[in-house]
Amino acid sequence: MAIGYNVATVLFGGLSPLIATALMSSTGLTLAPAIYATVIVVVAGVPTLFLARNMAGRPLAEVDRDRDLVPV
């Protein structure tokens, strides 16, 4: 999990200023960084919403029991 976190940090956080500057210079739009950020949120956020399980109102013991059933 740490490797995935660090790779995502480098790709989406570390390269963002470079990508935003390149987008602004190539398109001429000052809103290019906002469009870039919106695309990243849609690409990462929408699948998360569909894949996340609803845990609202469930006791913690039940949530932990379900976690043991998921293969790692």
PQR file of N, CA, C, O and H, with PARSE charges and radii, in Angstrom:
ATOM      1  N   MET A   1       0.821  -1.177   0.000 -0.4000 1.5000
ATOM      2  CA  MET A   1       0.000   0.000   0.000 -0.0000 2.0000
ATOM      3  C   MET A   1       0.873   1.252   0.000  0.5500 1.7000
ATOM      4  O   MET A   1       0.523   2.256  -0.620 -0.5500 1.4000
ATOM      5  N   ALA A   2       1.990   1.195   0.683 -0.4000 1.5000
ATOM      6  CA  ALA A   2       2.871   2.356   0.738 -0.0000 2.0000
ATOM      7  C   ALA A   2       3.467   2.660  -0.632  0.5500 1.7000
ATOM      8  O   ALA A   2       3.633   3.824  -0.995 -0.5500 1.4000
ATOM      9  H   ALA A   2       2.275   0.379   1.187  0.4000 1.0000
ATOM     10  N   ILE A   3       3.786   1.622  -1.385 -0.4000 1.5000
ATOM     11  CA  ILE A   3       4.354   1.848  -2.721 -0.0000 2.0000
ATOM     12  C   ILE A   3       3.329   2.545  -3.611  0.5500 1.7000
ATOM     13  O   ILE A   3       3.665   3.497  -4.315 -0.5500 1.4000
ATOM     14  H   ILE A   3       3.651   0.676  -1.089  0.4000 1.0000
ATOM     15  N   GLY A   4       2.095   2.082  -3.584 -0.4000 1.5000
ATOM     16  CA  GLY A   4       1.041   2.706  -4.382 -0.0000 2.0000
ATOM     17  C   GLY A   4       0.806   4.159  -3.986  0.5500 1.7000
ATOM     18  O   GLY A   4       0.609   5.020  -4.843 -0.5500 1.4000
ATOM     19  H   GLY A   4       1.821   1.309  -3.012  0.4000 1.0000
ATOM     20  N   TYR A   5       0.828   4.421  -2.696 -0.4000 1.5000
ATOM     21  CA  TYR A   5       0.636   5.797  -2.208 -0.0000 2.0000
ATOM     22  C   TYR A   5       1.758   6.698  -2.701  0.5500 1.7000
ATOM     23  O   TYR A   5       1.509   7.806  -3.176 -0.5500 1.4000
ATOM     24  H   TYR A   5       0.988   3.721  -1.999  0.4000 1.0000
ATOM     25  N   ASN A   6       2.986   6.226  -2.588 -0.4000 1.5000
ATOM     26  CA  ASN A   6       4.128   7.047  -2.987 -0.0000 2.0000
ATOM     27  C   ASN A   6       4.180   7.257  -4.496  0.5500 1.7000
ATOM     28  O   ASN A   6       4.535   8.344  -4.952 -0.5500 1.4000
ATOM     29  H   ASN A   6       3.188   5.326  -2.202  0.4000 1.0000
ATOM     30  N   VAL A   7       3.837   6.252  -5.264 -0.4000 1.5000
ATOM     31  CA  VAL A   7       3.812   6.416  -6.722 -0.0000 2.0000
ATOM     32  C   VAL A   7       2.732   7.421  -7.110  0.5500 1.7000
ATOM     33  O   VAL A   7       2.967   8.280  -7.960 -0.5500 1.4000
ATOM     34  H   VAL A   7       3.548   5.369  -4.893  0.4000 1.0000
ATOM     35  N   ALA A   8       1.561   7.326  -6.504 -0.4000 1.5000
ATOM     36  CA  ALA A   8       0.483   8.268  -6.807 -0.0000 2.0000
ATOM     37  C   ALA A   8       0.861   9.690  -6.392  0.5500 1.7000
ATOM     38  O   ALA A   8       0.522  10.647  -7.088 -0.5500 1.4000
ATOM     39  H   ALA A   8       1.370   6.628  -5.814  0.4000 1.0000
ATOM     40  N   THR A   9       1.551   9.834  -5.276 -0.4000 1.5000
ATOM     41  CA  THR A   9       1.996  11.152  -4.836 -0.0000 2.0000
ATOM     42  C   THR A   9       2.952  11.775  -5.839  0.5500 1.7000
ATOM     43  O   THR A   9       2.851  12.963  -6.146 -0.5500 1.4000
ATOM     44  H   THR A   9       1.827   9.056  -4.710  0.4000 1.0000
ATOM     45  N   VAL A  10       3.873  10.981  -6.346 -0.4000 1.5000
ATOM     46  CA  VAL A  10       4.826  11.496  -7.327 -0.0000 2.0000
ATOM     47  C   VAL A  10       4.120  11.842  -8.629  0.5500 1.7000
ATOM     48  O   VAL A  10       4.335  12.917  -9.189 -0.5500 1.4000
ATOM     49  H   VAL A  10       3.955  10.016  -6.097  0.4000 1.0000
ATOM     50  N   LEU A  11       3.278  10.934  -9.111 -0.4000 1.5000
ATOM     51  CA  LEU A  11       2.631  11.155 -10.406 -0.0000 2.0000
ATOM     52  C   LEU A  11       1.648  12.315 -10.384  0.5500 1.7000
ATOM     53  O   LEU A  11       1.667  13.160 -11.280 -0.5500 1.4000
ATOM     54  H   LEU A  11       3.103  10.061  -8.656  0.4000 1.0000
ATOM     55  N   PHE A  12       0.792  12.366  -9.376 -0.4000 1.5000
ATOM     56  CA  PHE A  12      -0.265  13.363  -9.372 -0.0000 2.0000
ATOM     57  C   PHE A  12       0.078  14.612  -8.580  0.5500 1.7000
ATOM     58  O   PHE A  12      -0.488  15.674  -8.837 -0.5500 1.4000
ATOM     59  H   PHE A  12       0.776  11.680  -8.649  0.4000 1.0000
ATOM     60  N   GLY A  13       0.980  14.513  -7.635 -0.4000 1.5000
ATOM     61  CA  GLY A  13       1.353  15.683  -6.844 -0.0000 2.0000
ATOM     62  C   GLY A  13       2.632  16.325  -7.306  0.5500 1.7000
ATOM     63  O   GLY A  13       2.704  17.545  -7.454 -0.5500 1.4000
ATOM     64  H   GLY A  13       1.440  13.650  -7.426  0.4000 1.0000
ATOM     65  N   GLY A  14       3.639  15.518  -7.535 -0.4000 1.5000
ATOM     66  CA  GLY A  14       4.941  16.051  -7.900 -0.0000 2.0000
ATOM     67  C   GLY A  14       5.010  16.600  -9.308  0.5500 1.7000
ATOM     68  O   GLY A  14       5.708  17.583  -9.557 -0.5500 1.4000
ATOM     69  H   GLY A  14       3.581  14.527  -7.415  0.4000 1.0000
ATOM     70  N   LEU A  15       4.303  15.985 -10.222 -0.4000 1.5000
ATOM     71  CA  LEU A  15       4.343  16.427 -11.613 -0.0000 2.0000
ATOM     72  C   LEU A  15       3.246  17.437 -11.958  0.5500 1.7000
ATOM     73  O   LEU A  15       3.226  17.963 -13.071 -0.5500 1.4000
ATOM     74  H   LEU A  15       3.736  15.187 -10.019  0.4000 1.0000
ATOM     75  N   SER A  16       2.353  17.711 -11.041 -0.4000 1.5000
ATOM     76  CA  SER A  16       1.241  18.620 -11.330 -0.0000 2.0000
ATOM     77  C   SER A  16       1.668  20.019 -11.746  0.5500 1.7000
ATOM     78  O   SER A  16       1.111  20.543 -12.710 -0.5500 1.4000
ATOM     79  H   SER A  16       2.369  17.284 -10.137  0.4000 1.0000
ATOM     80  N   PRO A  17       2.631  20.657 -11.073 -0.5600 1.5000
ATOM     81  CA  PRO A  17       3.048  21.992 -11.541  0.2800 2.0000
ATOM     82  C   PRO A  17       3.609  21.968 -12.969  0.5500 1.7000
ATOM     83  O   PRO A  17       3.332  22.866 -13.764 -0.5500 1.4000
ATOM     84  N   LEU A  18       4.387  20.949 -13.284 -0.4000 1.5000
ATOM     85  CA  LEU A  18       4.942  20.827 -14.626 -0.0000 2.0000
ATOM     86  C   LEU A  18       3.836  20.625 -15.660  0.5500 1.7000
ATOM     87  O   LEU A  18       3.844  21.253 -16.719 -0.5500 1.4000
ATOM     88  H   LEU A  18       4.613  20.219 -12.639  0.4000 1.0000
ATOM     89  N   ILE A  19       2.890  19.748 -15.346 -0.4000 1.5000
ATOM     90  CA  ILE A  19       1.780  19.487 -16.263 -0.0000 2.0000
ATOM     91  C   ILE A  19       0.901  20.722 -16.418  0.5500 1.7000
ATOM     92  O   ILE A  19       0.488  21.057 -17.528 -0.5500 1.4000
ATOM     93  H   ILE A  19       2.884  19.237 -14.486  0.4000 1.0000
ATOM     94  N   ALA A  20       0.615  21.399 -15.312 -0.4000 1.5000
ATOM     95  CA  ALA A  20      -0.228  22.596 -15.370 -0.0000 2.0000
ATOM     96  C   ALA A  20       0.429  23.692 -16.200  0.5500 1.7000
ATOM     97  O   ALA A  20      -0.243  24.360 -16.986 -0.5500 1.4000
ATOM     98  H   ALA A  20       0.950  21.128 -14.410  0.4000 1.0000
ATOM     99  N   THR A  21       1.726  23.882 -16.033 -0.4000 1.5000
ATOM    100  CA  THR A  21       2.441  24.890 -16.818 -0.0000 2.0000
ATOM    101  C   THR A  21       2.449  24.528 -18.298  0.5500 1.7000
ATOM    102  O   THR A  21       2.254  25.388 -19.157 -0.5500 1.4000
ATOM    103  H   THR A  21       2.272  23.340 -15.394  0.4000 1.0000
ATOM    104  N   ALA A  22       2.675  23.256 -18.589 -0.4000 1.5000
ATOM    105  CA  ALA A  22       2.675  22.811 -19.986 -0.0000 2.0000
ATOM    106  C   ALA A  22       1.292  22.971 -20.613  0.5500 1.7000
ATOM    107  O   ALA A  22       1.178  23.375 -21.770 -0.5500 1.4000
ATOM    108  H   ALA A  22       2.833  22.557 -17.891  0.4000 1.0000
ATOM    109  N   LEU A  23       0.257  22.661 -19.865 -0.4000 1.5000
ATOM    110  CA  LEU A  23      -1.109  22.823 -20.387 -0.0000 2.0000
ATOM    111  C   LEU A  23      -1.428  24.289 -20.644  0.5500 1.7000
ATOM    112  O   LEU A  23      -2.033  24.627 -21.661 -0.5500 1.4000
ATOM    113  H   LEU A  23       0.349  22.333 -18.925  0.4000 1.0000
ATOM    114  N   MET A  24      -1.022  25.158 -19.722 -0.4000 1.5000
ATOM    115  CA  MET A  24      -1.295  26.582 -19.896 -0.0000 2.0000
ATOM    116  C   MET A  24      -0.539  27.148 -21.102  0.5500 1.7000
ATOM    117  O   MET A  24      -1.090  27.953 -21.854 -0.5500 1.4000
ATOM    118  H   MET A  24      -0.531  24.883 -18.896  0.4000 1.0000
ATOM    119  N   SER A  25       0.691  26.740 -21.287 -0.4000 1.5000
ATOM    120  CA  SER A  25       1.451  27.279 -22.415 -0.0000 2.0000
ATOM    121  C   SER A  25       0.995  26.696 -23.744  0.5500 1.7000
ATOM    122  O   SER A  25       1.047  27.386 -24.763 -0.5500 1.4000
ATOM    123  H   SER A  25       1.138  26.086 -20.677  0.4000 1.0000
ATOM    124  N   SER A  26       0.551  25.445 -23.759 -0.4000 1.5000
ATOM    125  CA  SER A  26       0.136  24.836 -25.027 -0.0000 2.0000
ATOM    126  C   SER A  26      -1.284  25.225 -25.433  0.5500 1.7000
ATOM    127  O   SER A  26      -1.572  25.330 -26.625 -0.5500 1.4000
ATOM    128  H   SER A  26       0.509  24.885 -22.931  0.4000 1.0000
ATOM    129  N   THR A  27      -2.174  25.439 -24.465 -0.4000 1.5000
ATOM    130  CA  THR A  27      -3.559  25.775 -24.803 -0.0000 2.0000
ATOM    131  C   THR A  27      -3.830  27.271 -24.747  0.5500 1.7000
ATOM    132  O   THR A  27      -4.731  27.762 -25.426 -0.5500 1.4000
ATOM    133  H   THR A  27      -1.940  25.354 -23.496  0.4000 1.0000
ATOM    134  N   GLY A  28      -3.067  27.993 -23.954 -0.4000 1.5000
ATOM    135  CA  GLY A  28      -3.319  29.418 -23.787 -0.0000 2.0000
ATOM    136  C   GLY A  28      -4.440  29.710 -22.810  0.5500 1.7000
ATOM    137  O   GLY A  28      -4.813  30.870 -22.635 -0.5500 1.4000
ATOM    138  H   GLY A  28      -2.334  27.594 -23.402  0.4000 1.0000
ATOM    139  N   LEU A  29      -4.984  28.692 -22.173 -0.4000 1.5000
ATOM    140  CA  LEU A  29      -6.068  28.864 -21.202 -0.0000 2.0000
ATOM    141  C   LEU A  29      -5.490  28.981 -19.799  0.5500 1.7000
ATOM    142  O   LEU A  29      -4.672  28.161 -19.383 -0.5500 1.4000
ATOM    143  H   LEU A  29      -4.681  27.750 -22.315  0.4000 1.0000
ATOM    144  N   THR A  30      -5.921  30.008 -19.075 -0.4000 1.5000
ATOM    145  CA  THR A  30      -5.478  30.125 -17.690 -0.0000 2.0000
ATOM    146  C   THR A  30      -6.234  29.152 -16.790  0.5500 1.7000
ATOM    147  O   THR A  30      -5.824  28.915 -15.654 -0.5500 1.4000
ATOM    148  H   THR A  30      -6.586  30.674 -19.413  0.4000 1.0000
ATOM    149  N   LEU A  31      -7.327  28.588 -17.286 -0.4000 1.5000
ATOM    150  CA  LEU A  31      -8.100  27.613 -16.514 -0.0000 2.0000
ATOM    151  C   LEU A  31      -7.631  26.177 -16.743  0.5500 1.7000
ATOM    152  O   LEU A  31      -8.250  25.244 -16.232 -0.5500 1.4000
ATOM    153  H   LEU A  31      -7.660  28.780 -18.209  0.4000 1.0000
ATOM    154  N   ALA A  32      -6.570  25.985 -17.488 -0.4000 1.5000
ATOM    155  CA  ALA A  32      -6.075  24.636 -17.772 -0.0000 2.0000
ATOM    156  C   ALA A  32      -5.745  23.844 -16.508  0.5500 1.7000
ATOM    157  O   ALA A  32      -6.063  22.656 -16.463 -0.5500 1.4000
ATOM    158  H   ALA A  32      -6.067  26.743 -17.903  0.4000 1.0000
ATOM    159  N   PRO A  33      -5.119  24.434 -15.470 -0.5600 1.5000
ATOM    160  CA  PRO A  33      -4.883  23.657 -14.247  0.2800 2.0000
ATOM    161  C   PRO A  33      -6.182  23.208 -13.565  0.5500 1.7000
ATOM    162  O   PRO A  33      -6.241  22.114 -13.005 -0.5500 1.4000
ATOM    163  N   ALA A  34      -7.208  24.040 -13.612 -0.4000 1.5000
ATOM    164  CA  ALA A  34      -8.493  23.657 -13.018 -0.0000 2.0000
ATOM    165  C   ALA A  34      -9.125  22.508 -13.796  0.5500 1.7000
ATOM    166  O   ALA A  34      -9.713  21.602 -13.204 -0.5500 1.4000
ATOM    167  H   ALA A  34      -7.160  24.929 -14.067  0.4000 1.0000
ATOM    168  N   ILE A  35      -9.006  22.544 -15.101 -0.4000 1.5000
ATOM    169  CA  ILE A  35      -9.544  21.455 -15.926 -0.0000 2.0000
ATOM    170  C   ILE A  35      -8.764  20.170 -15.646  0.5500 1.7000
ATOM    171  O   ILE A  35      -9.352  19.093 -15.542 -0.5500 1.4000
ATOM    172  H   ILE A  35      -8.529  23.279 -15.582  0.4000 1.0000
ATOM    173  N   TYR A  36      -7.447  20.285 -15.526 -0.4000 1.5000
ATOM    174  CA  TYR A  36      -6.604  19.131 -15.205 -0.0000 2.0000
ATOM    175  C   TYR A  36      -7.012  18.528 -13.857  0.5500 1.7000
ATOM    176  O   TYR A  36      -7.159  17.311 -13.744 -0.5500 1.4000
ATOM    177  H   TYR A  36      -6.969  21.159 -15.611  0.4000 1.0000
ATOM    178  N   ALA A  37      -7.193  19.369 -12.843 -0.4000 1.5000
ATOM    179  CA  ALA A  37      -7.593  18.879 -11.527 -0.0000 2.0000
ATOM    180  C   ALA A  37      -8.967  18.230 -11.569  0.5500 1.7000
ATOM    181  O   ALA A  37      -9.192  17.220 -10.902 -0.5500 1.4000
ATOM    182  H   ALA A  37      -7.073  20.357 -12.936  0.4000 1.0000
ATOM    183  N   THR A  38      -9.884  18.790 -12.338 -0.4000 1.5000
ATOM    184  CA  THR A  38     -11.222  18.215 -12.470 -0.0000 2.0000
ATOM    185  C   THR A  38     -11.161  16.833 -13.109  0.5500 1.7000
ATOM    186  O   THR A  38     -11.856  15.912 -12.680 -0.5500 1.4000
ATOM    187  H   THR A  38      -9.701  19.611 -12.880  0.4000 1.0000
ATOM    188  N   VAL A  39     -10.337  16.697 -14.123 -0.4000 1.5000
ATOM    189  CA  VAL A  39     -10.193  15.389 -14.779 -0.0000 2.0000
ATOM    190  C   VAL A  39      -9.626  14.360 -13.812  0.5500 1.7000
ATOM    191  O   VAL A  39     -10.087  13.219 -13.785 -0.5500 1.4000
ATOM    192  H   VAL A  39      -9.773  17.446 -14.472  0.4000 1.0000
ATOM    193  N   ILE A  40      -8.639  14.745 -13.024 -0.4000 1.5000
ATOM    194  CA  ILE A  40      -8.047  13.819 -12.048 -0.0000 2.0000
ATOM    195  C   ILE A  40      -9.091  13.395 -11.016  0.5500 1.7000
ATOM    196  O   ILE A  40      -9.164  12.219 -10.660 -0.5500 1.4000
ATOM    197  H   ILE A  40      -8.265  15.672 -13.046  0.4000 1.0000
ATOM    198  N   VAL A  41      -9.894  14.338 -10.535 -0.4000 1.5000
ATOM    199  CA  VAL A  41     -10.930  14.005  -9.552 -0.0000 2.0000
ATOM    200  C   VAL A  41     -11.966  13.054 -10.151  0.5500 1.7000
ATOM    201  O   VAL A  41     -12.400  12.113  -9.487 -0.5500 1.4000
ATOM    202  H   VAL A  41      -9.834  15.293 -10.825  0.4000 1.0000
ATOM    203  N   VAL A  42     -12.361  13.292 -11.390 -0.4000 1.5000
ATOM    204  CA  VAL A  42     -13.349  12.421 -12.037 -0.0000 2.0000
ATOM    205  C   VAL A  42     -12.761  11.027 -12.249  0.5500 1.7000
ATOM    206  O   VAL A  42     -13.431  10.025 -11.999 -0.5500 1.4000
ATOM    207  H   VAL A  42     -12.009  14.056 -11.930  0.4000 1.0000
ATOM    208  N   VAL A  43     -11.523  10.961 -12.706 -0.4000 1.5000
ATOM    209  CA  VAL A  43     -10.891   9.662 -12.976 -0.0000 2.0000
ATOM    210  C   VAL A  43     -10.706   8.863 -11.689  0.5500 1.7000
ATOM    211  O   VAL A  43     -10.896   7.647 -11.692 -0.5500 1.4000
ATOM    212  H   VAL A  43     -10.979  11.775 -12.910  0.4000 1.0000
ATOM    213  N   ALA A  44     -10.341   9.519 -10.595 -0.4000 1.5000
ATOM    214  CA  ALA A  44     -10.106   8.813  -9.343 -0.0000 2.0000
ATOM    215  C   ALA A  44     -11.343   8.734  -8.461  0.5500 1.7000
ATOM    216  O   ALA A  44     -11.531   7.743  -7.755 -0.5500 1.4000
ATOM    217  H   ALA A  44     -10.187  10.507 -10.593  0.4000 1.0000
ATOM    218  N   GLY A  45     -12.181   9.748  -8.487 -0.4000 1.5000
ATOM    219  CA  GLY A  45     -13.301   9.815  -7.550 -0.0000 2.0000
ATOM    220  C   GLY A  45     -14.531   9.040  -7.951  0.5500 1.7000
ATOM    221  O   GLY A  45     -15.168   8.413  -7.104 -0.5500 1.4000
ATOM    222  H   GLY A  45     -12.028  10.553  -9.060  0.4000 1.0000
ATOM    223  N   VAL A  46     -14.881   9.067  -9.219 -0.4000 1.5000
ATOM    224  CA  VAL A  46     -16.106   8.386  -9.656 -0.0000 2.0000
ATOM    225  C   VAL A  46     -16.016   6.872  -9.444  0.5500 1.7000
ATOM    226  O   VAL A  46     -16.966   6.289  -8.921 -0.5500 1.4000
ATOM    227  H   VAL A  46     -14.364   9.576  -9.907  0.4000 1.0000
ATOM    228  N   PRO A  47     -14.920   6.211  -9.826 -0.5600 1.5000
ATOM    229  CA  PRO A  47     -14.844   4.777  -9.528  0.2800 2.0000
ATOM    230  C   PRO A  47     -14.873   4.485  -8.028  0.5500 1.7000
ATOM    231  O   PRO A  47     -15.420   3.469  -7.601 -0.5500 1.4000
ATOM    232  N   THR A  48     -14.287   5.371  -7.238 -0.4000 1.5000
ATOM    233  CA  THR A  48     -14.319   5.179  -5.788 -0.0000 2.0000
ATOM    234  C   THR A  48     -15.744   5.205  -5.264  0.5500 1.7000
ATOM    235  O   THR A  48     -16.102   4.403  -4.401 -0.5500 1.4000
ATOM    236  H   THR A  48     -13.842   6.196  -7.586  0.4000 1.0000
ATOM    237  N   LEU A  49     -16.553   6.108  -5.769 -0.4000 1.5000
ATOM    238  CA  LEU A  49     -17.944   6.181  -5.323 -0.0000 2.0000
ATOM    239  C   LEU A  49     -18.711   4.911  -5.664  0.5500 1.7000
ATOM    240  O   LEU A  49     -19.546   4.458  -4.881 -0.5500 1.4000
ATOM    241  H   LEU A  49     -16.263   6.760  -6.470  0.4000 1.0000
ATOM    242  N   PHE A  50     -18.431   4.336  -6.829 -0.4000 1.5000
ATOM    243  CA  PHE A  50     -19.142   3.128  -7.225 -0.0000 2.0000
ATOM    244  C   PHE A  50     -18.613   1.877  -6.532  0.5500 1.7000
ATOM    245  O   PHE A  50     -19.360   0.917  -6.341 -0.5500 1.4000
ATOM    246  H   PHE A  50     -17.753   4.704  -7.465  0.4000 1.0000
ATOM    247  N   LEU A  51     -17.349   1.874  -6.156 -0.4000 1.5000
ATOM    248  CA  LEU A  51     -16.746   0.689  -5.552 -0.0000 2.0000
ATOM    249  C   LEU A  51     -16.811   0.683  -4.028  0.5500 1.7000
ATOM    250  O   LEU A  51     -16.643  -0.364  -3.403 -0.5500 1.4000
ATOM    251  H   LEU A  51     -16.742   2.653  -6.312  0.4000 1.0000
ATOM    252  N   ALA A  52     -17.051   1.834  -3.435 -0.4000 1.5000
ATOM    253  CA  ALA A  52     -17.086   1.920  -1.971 -0.0000 2.0000
ATOM    254  C   ALA A  52     -18.335   1.233  -1.438  0.5500 1.7000
ATOM    255  O   ALA A  52     -19.427   1.362  -1.990 -0.5500 1.4000
ATOM    256  H   ALA A  52     -17.187   2.685  -3.943  0.4000 1.0000
ATOM    257  N   ARG A  53     -18.138   0.500  -0.347 -0.4000 1.5000
ATOM    258  CA  ARG A  53     -19.282  -0.140   0.295 -0.0000 2.0000
ATOM    259  C   ARG A  53     -19.932   0.833   1.273  0.5500 1.7000
ATOM    260  O   ARG A  53     -19.251   1.659   1.881 -0.5500 1.4000
ATOM    261  H   ARG A  53     -17.250   0.396   0.102  0.4000 1.0000
ATOM    262  N   ASN A  54     -21.223   0.733   1.419 -0.4000 1.5000
ATOM    263  CA  ASN A  54     -21.936   1.600   2.348 -0.0000 2.0000
ATOM    264  C   ASN A  54     -21.792   1.035   3.760  0.5500 1.7000
ATOM    265  O   ASN A  54     -22.282  -0.057   4.050 -0.5500 1.4000
ATOM    266  H   ASN A  54     -21.777   0.062   0.926  0.4000 1.0000
ATOM    267  N   MET A  55     -21.127   1.773   4.626 -0.4000 1.5000
ATOM    268  CA  MET A  55     -20.890   1.335   6.001 -0.0000 2.0000
ATOM    269  C   MET A  55     -21.652   2.177   7.012  0.5500 1.7000
ATOM    270  O   MET A  55     -21.481   1.999   8.218 -0.5500 1.4000
ATOM    271  H   MET A  55     -20.729   2.660   4.391  0.4000 1.0000
ATOM    272  N   ALA A  56     -22.479   3.080   6.544 -0.4000 1.5000
ATOM    273  CA  ALA A  56     -23.180   3.986   7.452 -0.0000 2.0000
ATOM    274  C   ALA A  56     -24.142   3.217   8.350  0.5500 1.7000
ATOM    275  O   ALA A  56     -24.912   2.380   7.881 -0.5500 1.4000
ATOM    276  H   ALA A  56     -22.618   3.225   5.564  0.4000 1.0000
ATOM    277  N   GLY A  57     -24.089   3.506   9.624 -0.4000 1.5000
ATOM    278  CA  GLY A  57     -25.019   2.938  10.578 -0.0000 2.0000
ATOM    279  C   GLY A  57     -24.726   1.500  10.968  0.5500 1.7000
ATOM    280  O   GLY A  57     -25.503   0.906  11.716 -0.5500 1.4000
ATOM    281  H   GLY A  57     -23.464   4.187  10.005  0.4000 1.0000
ATOM    282  N   ARG A  58     -23.640   0.924  10.493 -0.4000 1.5000
ATOM    283  CA  ARG A  58     -23.322  -0.459  10.830 -0.0000 2.0000
ATOM    284  C   ARG A  58     -22.374  -0.484  12.021  0.5500 1.7000
ATOM    285  O   ARG A  58     -21.483   0.359  12.120 -0.5500 1.4000
ATOM    286  H   ARG A  58     -23.009   1.406   9.886  0.4000 1.0000
ATOM    287  N   PRO A  59     -22.555  -1.434  12.918 -0.5600 1.5000
ATOM    288  CA  PRO A  59     -21.632  -1.544  14.056  0.2800 2.0000
ATOM    289  C   PRO A  59     -20.224  -1.904  13.575  0.5500 1.7000
ATOM    290  O   PRO A  59     -20.063  -2.571  12.553 -0.5500 1.4000
ATOM    291  N   LEU A  60     -19.218  -1.463  14.310 -0.4000 1.5000
ATOM    292  CA  LEU A  60     -17.836  -1.700  13.921 -0.0000 2.0000
ATOM    293  C   LEU A  60     -17.504  -3.192  13.869  0.5500 1.7000
ATOM    294  O   LEU A  60     -16.714  -3.620  13.026 -0.5500 1.4000
ATOM    295  H   LEU A  60     -19.348  -0.920  15.140  0.4000 1.0000
ATOM    296  N   ALA A  61     -18.091  -3.976  14.748 -0.4000 1.5000
ATOM    297  CA  ALA A  61     -17.834  -5.421  14.752 -0.0000 2.0000
ATOM    298  C   ALA A  61     -18.303  -6.055  13.438  0.5500 1.7000
ATOM    299  O   ALA A  61     -17.660  -6.972  12.928 -0.5500 1.4000
ATOM    300  H   ALA A  61     -18.733  -3.629  15.432  0.4000 1.0000
ATOM    301  N   GLU A  62     -19.405  -5.573  12.899 -0.4000 1.5000
ATOM    302  CA  GLU A  62     -19.913  -6.106  11.634 -0.0000 2.0000
ATOM    303  C   GLU A  62     -19.016  -5.696  10.470  0.5500 1.7000
ATOM    304  O   GLU A  62     -18.787  -6.487   9.555 -0.5500 1.4000
ATOM    305  H   GLU A  62     -19.927  -4.828  13.314  0.4000 1.0000
ATOM    306  N   VAL A  63     -18.517  -4.488  10.501 -0.4000 1.5000
ATOM    307  CA  VAL A  63     -17.614  -4.017   9.448 -0.0000 2.0000
ATOM    308  C   VAL A  63     -16.321  -4.826   9.471  0.5500 1.7000
ATOM    309  O   VAL A  63     -15.830  -5.226   8.415 -0.5500 1.4000
ATOM    310  H   VAL A  63     -18.703  -3.846  11.244  0.4000 1.0000
ATOM    311  N   ASP A  64     -15.762  -5.073  10.657 -0.4000 1.5000
ATOM    312  CA  ASP A  64     -14.540  -5.874  10.776 -0.0000 2.0000
ATOM    313  C   ASP A  64     -14.767  -7.308  10.335  0.5500 1.7000
ATOM    314  O   ASP A  64     -13.883  -7.913   9.728 -0.5500 1.4000
ATOM    315  H   ASP A  64     -16.161  -4.748  11.514  0.4000 1.0000
ATOM    316  N   ARG A  65     -15.935  -7.863  10.628 -0.4000 1.5000
ATOM    317  CA  ARG A  65     -16.247  -9.239  10.204 -0.0000 2.0000
ATOM    318  C   ARG A  65     -16.256  -9.328   8.681  0.5500 1.7000
ATOM    319  O   ARG A  65     -15.750 -10.298   8.118 -0.5500 1.4000
ATOM    320  H   ARG A  65     -16.652  -7.371  11.121  0.4000 1.0000
ATOM    321  N   ASP A  66     -16.830  -8.319   8.002 -0.4000 1.5000
ATOM    322  CA  ASP A  66     -16.876  -8.327   6.536 -0.0000 2.0000
ATOM    323  C   ASP A  66     -15.478  -8.199   5.954  0.5500 1.7000
ATOM    324  O   ASP A  66     -15.203  -8.759   4.893 -0.5500 1.4000
ATOM    325  H   ASP A  66     -17.241  -7.531   8.459  0.4000 1.0000
ATOM    326  N   ARG A  67     -14.603  -7.485   6.614 -0.4000 1.5000
ATOM    327  CA  ARG A  67     -13.239  -7.288   6.117 -0.0000 2.0000
ATOM    328  C   ARG A  67     -12.488  -8.621   6.092  0.5500 1.7000
ATOM    329  O   ARG A  67     -11.666  -8.853   5.205 -0.5500 1.4000
ATOM    330  H   ARG A  67     -14.826  -7.030   7.475  0.4000 1.0000
ATOM    331  N   ASP A  68     -12.767  -9.496   7.060 -0.4000 1.5000
ATOM    332  CA  ASP A  68     -12.087 -10.790   7.107 -0.0000 2.0000
ATOM    333  C   ASP A  68     -12.505 -11.695   5.964  0.5500 1.7000
ATOM    334  O   ASP A  68     -11.775 -12.623   5.617 -0.5500 1.4000
ATOM    335  H   ASP A  68     -13.434  -9.307   7.780  0.4000 1.0000
ATOM    336  N   LEU A  69     -13.665 -11.445   5.372 -0.4000 1.5000
ATOM    337  CA  LEU A  69     -14.145 -12.290   4.273 -0.0000 2.0000
ATOM    338  C   LEU A  69     -13.515 -11.925   2.936  0.5500 1.7000
ATOM    339  O   LEU A  69     -13.550 -12.721   1.998 -0.5500 1.4000
ATOM    340  H   LEU A  69     -14.259 -10.691   5.654  0.4000 1.0000
ATOM    341  N   VAL A  70     -12.938 -10.729   2.837 -0.4000 1.5000
ATOM    342  CA  VAL A  70     -12.361 -10.266   1.585 -0.0000 2.0000
ATOM    343  C   VAL A  70     -10.947 -10.805   1.451  0.5500 1.7000
ATOM    344  O   VAL A  70     -10.120 -10.566   2.330 -0.5500 1.4000
ATOM    345  H   VAL A  70     -12.909 -10.082   3.599  0.4000 1.0000
ATOM    346  N   PRO A  71     -10.640 -11.539   0.360 -0.5600 1.5000
ATOM    347  CA  PRO A  71      -9.281 -12.053   0.206  0.2800 2.0000
ATOM    348  C   PRO A  71      -8.284 -10.924  -0.052  0.5500 1.7000
ATOM    349  O   PRO A  71      -8.592  -9.950  -0.739 -0.5500 1.4000
ATOM    350  N   VAL A  72      -7.101 -11.071   0.506 -0.4000 1.5000
ATOM    351  CA  VAL A  72      -6.083 -10.031   0.365 -0.0000 2.0000
ATOM    352  C   VAL A  72      -5.163 -10.327  -0.778  0.5500 1.7000
ATOM    353  O   VAL A  72      -4.242  -9.556  -1.045 -0.5500 1.4000
ATOM    354  H   VAL A  72      -6.851 -11.862   1.065  0.4000 1.0000
TER
END
